[in-house]
Amino acid sequence: MGLLRLTGRRLALAVPGLLGVIVVTFLLNRALPGDPAAFFAGPAATRQAIEEIRARLGLDKSVRDLSRGDLGTSLTTGQPVLRDLATRLPASLELTLAGLALAMTAALPLGVLSATRPGSWADHLARVVTTAGVSLPIFFTGLLLVYVFYFLLGWAPAPLGRLDAFSTAPPQLTGLFVVDAVLAHDGALAWAALRQLALPAVTLGLFAMAPIARMTRASMLGVLSSDFIRTARAAGLATRTVLITYALRNALLPVITLLGMVFSFLLGANVLVEKVFAWPGVGSYALEALIASDYAPVQGFVLLMATLYVFLNLTIDIVYGLVDPRVRIEA
């Protein structure tokens, strides 16, 4: 009951935030300098032509229309913005989730190892790896991986989207090609999708690994020096039990907070990775629309990212309740 009560309270608090996002997105789009409709219509356009362009751009929509998901039509694709975003969002989610999973798989053990052996060669190696991952520009890392693994070694496929030219998309269930191919029991297609996903996911994972590993190390150092850990060791508990059951679980709360921040950042900032690997996600879609001064997709992208961030905070609060029972008791 504590977890259900916590979820209900956080969901009730998320609704005003979501409404605020809708209003701010609407006002921000109207505050842009100039008249996009007049720009697209041209200097010799009539008032009626300008109004028609304004309607196609969605600039005549009210906040009520925006809250219902009516985001207008993209002039660059000729499709409703909501349909474009729904088509491209699974690609961005698949890339972001894969990159974050790789980062967690490497960063959590790396942070624990650094915390249990401070000042050792393993600790220094972890610092070098994490520093290199966060200091290199993410597009440079992607280009370097393409050059080494595709051009020099020939191990990776051409960086030309989610599937190669000889594969067709699996039946749409989740929108994640690897998952959908596995659910369709098509091992060859799942392998093809996984090969296309590998390099962009590693690019994002290397970038996200540094903050997660550093936060894990700092949090573990604080927990390992606490009294209850010394008591557990004095009681003769196994080192593995002390580290995993007691230390790591208590050190996860700040790491979970950071994971939410890293996920939201990667989801919005992976536009560079999408451009390097021709990945058809929402980031590249918004960038192409911005270059073409097509403001309806940009407005939809901002609203989508803000909405996802609101629900991401809700998810983090729920995970908090699962990890730390004290949160459920306080709720």
TIVO-564591 format. One record per residue: x, y, z of N, C-alpha, C, CB in turn. Coordinates in steps of 0.001 Angstrom, whole numbers, plus 500000, padded with zeros to 6 digits. Atoms other than C-alpha are relative to their C-alpha. Last residue first. Glycine has a CB too. Layout:
BEGIN
XYZXYZXYZXYZ ...
//
This chain:
BEGIN
501162499681500847504650508299501852498710499649500680500084499275498673 500253498563499909507259508299504639498800500417499163501230500778499561 500541499734498669506952504511504884499666501476500152500995499565501088 501390500436499978507391504108501123499354500295501349499906498509499687 500761499078500844510547506246501166498522499619499998500556500005498559 500302498807499205511889504273504125499196501025499200501293500636500506 501329500093499381511574501071502075499628501238500816499936498781500890 499914499569498600514597502165499946498600499950500619500608501446500112 498658500208499473515066500357496631500077500293501491500990500866499254 499657501418500073511418499919495638501358499719500637499999499533498549 500809500745499038510381503362496872500304498513499991498538500214499719 499526499668498656513259504983495031499250499187501041499838501503500280 498834500872499784512181503125491885500620500271501364501053500208498886 500519501355499755508792504844492202501154499031500265499153499509498793 500605500021498663510431508273492589499471498610500345498862501031500089 498909499997499022512646507589489582499453499959501422500890501238499812 499435501346499950509603506658487485501118499903501029500521499594498626 500973500856499333507880509942488360500535498580500138498675499995499231 499914499679498571511020511877487431499019499158500806499726501495500235 498760500608499523511028510059484097500201500284501484501201500517499192 500299501398499666507373510970483620501256499250500437499362499291498800 500945500025498879508236514671483831499714498561500425498683500718499620 499239499674498790511323514228481628499095499988501226500681501374499858 499242501174499595509286512422478980500781500263501285500951499574498884 500955500978499477506868515340478894500709498739500479498964499645498931 500429499535498683509712517851478534499022499022500638499361501383499894 498895500157499052511281515860475720499597500428501402501209500802499542 499767501420499757507962515513473872501100499792501030500360499291498699 501094500497499170507072519196474248500210498525500341498650500197499286 499841499417498662510471520269472935498928499478500957499938501539499928 498834500623499373510205517855470007500197500519501414501260500253499167 500363501342499584506668518986469153501136499291500701499555499197498818 500923499874498874507734522626469110499589498632500531498762500796499587 499172499563498871510692521764466898499141500152501251500716501333499673 499282501143499426508393519757464621500885500379501180500842499345498941 500960500929499397506080522806464264500697498740500531498923499612498972 500080499883498550508956525237463752499023499032500651499622501385500360 501300500663499854510050524307460241499728499853501495499973498594499269 500931499039499379512896526817459875498577499455500055500012501327499230 500952499574501037514646524343457497499003501033500509499249498798499462 499214499444501104517643524051459841499085500544498905500947498932499419 499488498701499566515237523612462755500813500662498898500854499846501260 501095499037500040513355520851460944500479501393500403498858499548500916 500304499727501413516578518968460218498867501021499882499618498690499261 498910499196500550517591519300463865499740500351498541501332499256500131 500131498628499522514197518131465130501094500889499421500045500039501528 501227499437500575514276514995462952499837501467500408498766499182500448 499665499594501360517901514301463913498796500620499297500517498803499203 499005498944499946516870514313467559500379500502498623501225499518500717 500666498709499871513642512380467014501006501145500044499131500022501252 500639499709498725515471509350465695499384501381500031500990499863501117 501226499201500205516301508030462214499226500258501294499089499296499008 501022500658499184519926506973462877498723500832499959500490499809501471 501233499929500805522204508108460057498857499295500715500218499373498603 500361501355500401525195506927462173498714499952499173499849499131501225 498804500748500408526917510311462527499618498648499422500956499812501189 499510499479501274523612512230462515501208499214499508500358501479500133 500957500331501047522043510029465182500475500513498637498622500584500336 499803501406500317525164510292467327499058499580498876499779499126501247 498715500110500691524994514075467132500288498556499609501131500541500882 500175499561501380521269514055467932501307499887499224499483501442499959 499420500988500911522009511992471026499812500371498539499394498645500255 498720499587500580521530515109473145500587498989499035500983500260501087 500080498732500719517838514859474007501267500370499253499666501085500950 501140500033500906517680511191474919499887501285499188498719499767500780 499667500786501189521187511265476348498870500017498987500324498564500388 498998499278500795520343514105478715500324499258498714501279500211500812 500667498865500644517115512466479898500974500799499144499360500911501052 500929500488501023518958509202480524499323501153499271498945499090500630 499221500432501166521862510903482302499082499528498882500979498878500388 499450498818500666519522512791484642500763499613498742500917500774500952 501095499260500608517540509671485466500481501222499256499006500406501045 500442500741501174520713507674485998498852500719499296499574498585500395 499132499658501124522042510385488315499580499281498727501445499665500331 500269498616500362519070510000490636500828500415498791500288500925501180 501290500006500695519497506233490560499620501408499565498900499408500900 499739500498501350523196506630491446498713499983499183500620498590500052 499487498903500842522275508841494408500304499559498579501252500587500615 500954498891500085520011506031495696500559501195499226499598500443501396 500686499875501283522295503108494790499123501240499883499166498792499766 499327499010500839524812503421497637499251500288498711501391499534499674 500099498678499377522533501740500167500669501087499169500619499969501382 501409499611499949522037498753497878499830501377500623499190498970500784 500466499540501309525744498627497063498548500448500034500169498903498972 499369498762500463526879498524500692499396500509498699501487499786499818 500085498854499091524450496039502263500553501289499385500746499692501281 501265499933499276523586493190499922499866501280500808499863498806500914 501183500003500864526326493614497321498727500258500795499888498669499261 499933499053501112529425494667499273498682500097499243501105499602499046 499870498634499494528713493004502620499940501010498857501315500160500781 501272499628499375527430489809501022500038501442500494499676499051501165 500986499824501064530454489580498709498655500441500564499835498705499207 499733498713500659532823490149501638498990500285498903501411500018499418 499141500104501171531239487289503572500149501365499322499434498965499009 500703500204501262529745488144506942500990499979498839498944501099499784 499490501120500775531984487657509986499259499735498713499969498789500818 500842501165499741530084489819512465500426498798499168498546500333499719 499602500565498713532977492304512378499181498765500348499856501041501098 498733500685500176532320492828508665500464499347501305501057500974499492 500227501194500816528663493569509295501288499229499778499386500381498658 500657501004499160529561495928512144499762498710499222498669500541500544 498979500532499099532050497799509961499410498937500918500626501130500830 499136500849500813529341498135507313501112499402500856500597500798498825 500678501279500188526851499365509919500794499055499103498620500226499413 499923500909498859529279502031511117499365498647499721499340500625501197 501051499835498988529804503795507803500087498909501060498610499983499341 499420499445498771533108503913505882498985500162501122500632501333499708 499038500945499446531868501553503166500655500503501283501061499700498979 500701501085499317528809503762502603500989499046500672499113499231499010 500718499503498834530775506917501837499322498892500794498976501009499573 499010499608498998533235505120499587499328500520501262500942501061499434 499500501209499341530340503433497784501046500330501053500589499039498972 501050500488499111528691506786497044500451498757500764498735499694499203 500148499077498877531899508288495658498961499499501000499611501389499496 498791500028499166532653505233493514499838500886501224501225500447499192 499973501294499303529109504914492196501191499921500933500042498840498994 500994499928498934529010508651491387499958498703500789498620500310499426 499519499092498958532270508394489490499014500102501150500258501382499421 498909500642499270531186505310487566500501500890501125501149499657499054 500567501096499216527844506880486609501083499322500831499313498974499080 500699499516498799529452510188485578499428498890500860498893500925499603 499174499225499073532028508452483335499226500510501213500616501166499275 499351500840499001529883505746481732500717500818501066500979499066499330 500792500043498763527518508124479947500694499235501118498652499372499728 500235498652499499529976509120477201499275499980501344499197500804498985 498724499455499551531266505596476703499837501390500588500990500038498852 499620500634498751527689504312476577501312500518500547500087498526499814 500740499392498899526616506834473932500441499429501341498499499794499810 499656498579499982529371505738471566499287500715501139499645500657498660 498703499894499321528850502076472495500435501457500087501073499166499262 500240500237498582525172502426471558501291500083500802499345498642500205 500597498809499374526073504061468239499716499808501483498716500368499291 499091498859499970528522501211467487499354501266500554500519500267498618 498837500150499122526298498279468493500839501275500087500867498855499515 500154499260498752522908499251467063501294500081500791498930499365500846 500164498578500316523616498218463478499967500851501259498724500221499194 498745499536500590525006494885464686499921501478499635500347499171498760 499043499820498910521979494403466946501344500496499486500186498694500763 500350498771499290519570494994464071500990500289501123498582499904500565 499747498870500894521349492380461936499692501330500689499165499864498722 498555499810500076521469489930464847500346501183499100500681498727499487 499573499455498706517746490384465514501501500265500002499631499036501145 500365498589499987517047489890461805500415500663501304498501500162499784 499145499300500964518993486626461746499697501498499987499811499411498590 498664499796499460517335485410464944500910500770499069500619498687500319 499154499834501186513787485912463730501412500326500478499446501128499044 499181501218500140511630484543466536500826500019498719499108498755500017 500433500661501236509120487400466050500780498719499721500147500950498824 501384500436499787509624488404469695499444499289498768499115501199500354 499958501127499066513384488479469059498597499461500245500650500421501334 499474501146500740512886490667465976500088498760500886501377500328499422 501049500494500892510622493009467945500471498790499193499547501112499054 501031500671499197513189493337470729498925499407499099499366500983501007 499390501204499426516042494114468339498961499202500777501186500371500918 499773501027501015513912496496466275500578498716500578500922500528498936 498575500279499833512533498494469186500342498809499112500364499714501509 499258498980500723509149499757467959501504499852500132499592501351500478 499486498997499069507428497742470686500654501170499273500999499366500954 500628500288498715505204495567468532500409501033501046500372498588500473 499926498960498981505932496613464948499192499603501240499492501338499437 501346499534499635506499493512462837500060500943501198499077498803500316 500854501034499416510211493377461933498602500529500259500607499473501298 500358499763498603511808495915459557499101498880500522499299501362500154 501251499261499871513269494553456357499629500098501468498865499324499191 500925500417498940516868493513455825498759500876499974500680500071501390 500517501326500317519146493624452750498990499489501025501139499028499893 500855499952501190519815497375452818499353498665499673500799500464498818 499293499900501264521132497264456368499009499919498836501066498892499887 499866501282500681518983498029459391500787500206498712498607499372499707 500321501075499066518790500812462004500136498615499393498609500179500516 501333500137499428520511503500459989499846498773500872498987499961498915 501050499454500861523423503774457563498613499705500560500123499431498587 500845499202499096526585503280459608498884500714499246500850501026500753 499984498588500371527966500528457332499043500785500903499614500180498508 500668499658501272528249497231459160500090501494499721498520499561500027 501319499391499834530873496603461864499372500283498638500102501300500824 500817500804499085533810494205461740498565500515500097500632499983501384 501119500607500711535474495668458652499114499138500868500509499188498877 500137501418499667538725496223460510498879499303499242499766499850501469 498735500727499890539882499534459018499805498497500168500799500536501162 499090499737501124536709501183457673501259499149500071500381501471499967 500619500181501314534011499696459901501023500134498872498875501015499803 500704501277500081535615499050463297499300499771498661498993499915501104 499249501180499587538345501691463274499249498716499665500292500058501494 498746500126500754536834504513461222500720498700500344500921501200500283 500323500356501387533324504000462588501277499772499200499145501103499337 500445501391499999534638503956466166499641499531498588498798499831500933 498830500844499765536577507173465540499627498518499988500656500365501334 499225500063501243533542508857463974501230499108500152500426501406499568 500741500765500995531427507951467001500762499865498699498665500641499740 499955501405499598534061509146469466499281499128498986499380499815501389 498652500475500337534397512395467514500162498536500384501074500856500706 499992500265501442530606512889467639501377499506499551499607501271499213 500735501235500287530657512422471420499977499701498507498572500096500533 501315499652500560533396514963471973499287498755499501500146501021498854 500053500022501462536186513327474020498622500424499512500346498600499465 499290498841500546536323514476477650499975500041498480501430500000500478 500797498777499882533593512182479041500688501199499351499720500301501465 501346500136500540534983508853477859499215501289500014499256498968500758 499942500023501461538619509817478363498598499939499397500835498804499516 499626498659500450537950510796481967500055500076498484501347500404500590 501164499125499871536055507560482604500312501418499543499509500017501440 501040500413500939538863505410481226498806500944500050499549498571500300 499553499685501362541636507310483007498901499679498998501287499219499651 500035498550500182539768507267486318500407500393498583500915500685501015 501400499591500113539079503550486049499888501507499783499218499587501256 500466500383501331542746502878485348498553500427499783500137498488499801 499437499056500969543728504874488432499557499675498580501524499997500080 500637498700499777541340502881490627500513501023498994500257500492501438 501360500099500533542492499569489144499263501331500144499221498882500717 499917499861501449546123500554489705498616499920499364500915498922499412 499344501115500677545333501070493384500060500269498501499261498671500284 498579499762500180544599504367495113500743498897499285500620500216501300 499615498615500307541222503263496383501518500148499927499431500962501057 498537499950500097540638499487496160500447501415499655500519498993498939 499446501022499106537048498893497343501527499977499958499452498622499627 500269499665498607535842502182495876500611498994500968498511500085500229 499197498841499614537539501664492512499810500344501471499642501202499135 498603500408499949536104498157492179500894501155500439500448499476498639 499825500832498802532619499376493073501450499580500153499096498757499939 500082499149498823532841502172490503500192499232501298498679500706500027 498808499162499974534078499834487779500006500909501222500091500833498726 498857500775499486531415497241488608501282500826500097500247498793499110 500267500455498635528728499964488280501129499110500540498673499241500045 499704498980498991530283501698485246499771499508501425499155501226499752 498575499763499777530584498763482817500264500906501199500620500605498763 499312501283499911527075497312482886501484500180500275499803499207498721 500211500547498662525637500753483648500751498682500179498504499794500262 499296499168499031527194502279480526499850499453501421499483501435499934 498567500267500106526100499376478342500791500813501023500496500311498583 499771501354499476522533499686479626501476499630499933499166498972499218 500032499927498535522597503468479099500238498629500621498656500569500482 498813499298499514523729503057475497500056500074501505500049501383499434 498844500870500217521092500415474792501284500654500503500133499654498513 500046501093499030518364502512476413501189499067499843498703499216499854 499696499466498672519382505600474423500017498896501051498983501075500387 498604499587499941519561503798471066500377500464501404500266501112498987 499171501192500116516264501980471545501474500346500132499741499300498672 500069500741498746514557505133472820500887498757499953498553499605500305 499218499284498987515794507172469873499990499265501329499461501415500187 498590500080500393514543504569467375500887500699501021500210500619498610 499420501303499638511263504200469268501464499848499614499212498902499354 499655500111498583510717508008469020500539498616500374498787500315500846 498569499888499752510909508147465220500392499799501458500477501330499546 499236500914500842507464506906464225501471499973500374499852500384498548 500319501367499587505629508530467135500782498976499187498501499740499862 499365500253498708507425511807466442499744498569500474499491500997501045 498548500061500180506504511753462763500709499658501303500524501327499458 499695501277500655502881510882463567501501499851499793499265499892498651 500204501072499025502619513731466085500322498635499396498558500017500517 498832500066499119504163516144463601499863498859501002500189501331500740 500255499412498675501480515403461022501201499793500918498731499383500636 500768500858499103503118514487457690499684500752501295500774498692500304 501380500031500454504306516688454789499092499147500861499947499512498608 500423501383500282507911515760455596498590499924499439500082499162501261 498889500750500592509622519174455466499613498572499653501180499988500945 499863499645501410506440521190455970501114499213499326500260501488499857 498631499650500373505666519373459204500072500315498517500973498860500353 499411500818501057501994519440460107501399500503499685499119500016498730 499835499449501335500353520741463273500665499009499055500808501276500060 498762499231500090500923519702466861500227500601498621501168499129500364 500055499430501345497410518482467658501185500944499846498638500747499744 499043500651500872498212516345470708499971500494498571499766498553500013 500632501180500590495105517222472707500936499268499045498732500399499268 500171500999498943497166519569474920499330498734499485499186500580501143 498697500581499690498287521443471812499886498913501052500962501078500471 499637500891501101494719521989470653501320499290500288500098500787498684 500889501162499924493785523361474076500303499011498881498531500440499932 499446500896498990496862525627474065499137498742500126500106500721501363 500083499490498642495556527112470829500656499012500958498532500259500401 500549500879498974496640526289467307499974500707501351500818498702500092 501311499493499616497099528990464684499356499158501096499090500052498792 499833498782499206500829528369464454498674500617500403500813501011499232 500565500192498677500224524766463389500117501228500880500661498847500666 498940500060498995502620525061460474499470499747501407500789501281499986 499234501228500229499833524157458042501122499849501011500570499985498588 500817501138499570497581526842459576500748498674499807498671499975499221 500041499982498536500306529463459301499178498830500530499417501332500509 498720500544499531500874528484455672500020499946501521501183500848499478 500012501429500312497191529027454955501293499325500467499807499786498490 500846500658499007497281532366456800499916498489499743498590500619499990 499267500033498728500245533483454710499196499278501067500337501425500468 498964501024500123498445532510451499500791499875501300500945500327498831 500645501307499945495374534516452566501020498870499912498979499869498879 500329500261498603497482537574453340499350498626500149499070501095500548 501164499278499511498972537428449867499739499641501462498763499686499135 501183500776499629502472536233449135498878500906500498500357498968501074 501116499603500863504990538405447276498705499294500368500335499716498552 500319498564499899507663538339450006498790500426499169501195500811499573 499244499161500914507608534551450381499547501451500050499877499472498591 500878499551501078505076532143451883500736500857498978498833500777500570 500237501083500952507736530311453910499154500463498819499320498828500695 498716500425500566509002533473455617499798498924498941500932499481501107 499631499028501027505492534895456083501326499615499337500098501410500609 500950500149501098504468531716457921500330500963498862498568500236500497 499629501131500860507647531751460000499059499824498818500029498725500809 501219500731500316506849535269461280500362498846499073498928500933499348 500428500129501385509814536888462973498710499221499862501073499341499192 500015498767500811511340536304466370499562499718498570501390500659499996 498892499995500945510250533216468352499937501244499119499980498725499136 499065498917499686507858534147471167501187500034499047500495499860501424 500552498723500480505003532091469732500949501160500234498676500288500680 500058500060501466507025528879470072499461501306499429499122498818499539 498642499891500521507912529754473656500000499995498478500869498862500530 499570498601499964504274530448474546501389500183499406499981500517501428 500857499200500884503084527014473407500487501444499943498533499953500477 499644500355501372506012525208475019499201500829499003499766498504499751 498702499381500294505436527096478281500437499698498579501066499515500988 500178498555500118501736526184478309501308500679499608499474500585501318 500799499708501193502322522497477563499870501503499782498607499365500119 499159500249501175505145522224480112499244500359498726500456498522499957 499083498869500122502960523832482782500906499864498787500841500133501256 500774498871500529500255521252482126500873501235499828498820500321500923 500256500277501406502831518489482582499196501122499353499266498674499849 498769499791500747504060520004485827499813499777498515501078499092500515 499764498560500185500504520308487109501284500302499233500050500689501346 500999499405500895499946516579486327500185501512499866498590499694500508 499492499909501370503217515325487833499027500700499069500306498621499466 499082498868500108502181516136491429500517500179498580501168499819500953 500778498772499821499145513862491140500880501241499892499287499984501352 500751499795501234501362511129489718499151501266500080499113498786499709 499074499475501010503812511509492614499282500261498675501167499020499782 499611498632499654500997511186495148500917500594498937500694500031501368 501130499092500171499475508174493438500372501438500296498857499580500886 500219499824501430502822506409493120498861500977499730499705498659499341 498916499166500523503620506982496807499801500280498511501361499322500234 500263498640499529500214505648497842501064500961499481499950500042501538 501131499477500765500722502583495673499676501430500408498772499111500188 499535499704501346504189502043497164498882500556499130500583498755499363 499132498835499965502894502353500714500476500396498614501183499738500892 500825498789500000500000500000500000500857501258500000499068500007501209 
//
